[in-house]
Amino acid sequence: METSDSNSFSAKAKRFLKQTIRVLRITKKPGKEEYIMVLKVTGIGMAIIGLTGFVVFIIKQLIF
């Protein structure tokens, strides 16, 4: 039974490796403009989440 388990693991590992290589081949390094856009969107998202948490905290402090 151990050989079937190791074969199964081996097959899964090979399939994962093939999929990983395929993904790495089709991806590309972002350009400067794309990087700055992602940076802005991420910063805005973090600011919104932080502001929401701050507002909830203030409301909680006012109620209790």
Secondary structure, 3 states (H helix, E strand, C coil): CHHHHHHHHHHHHHHHHHHHHHHHHHCCCCCHHHHHHHHHHHHHHHHHHHHHHHHHHHHHHHHC
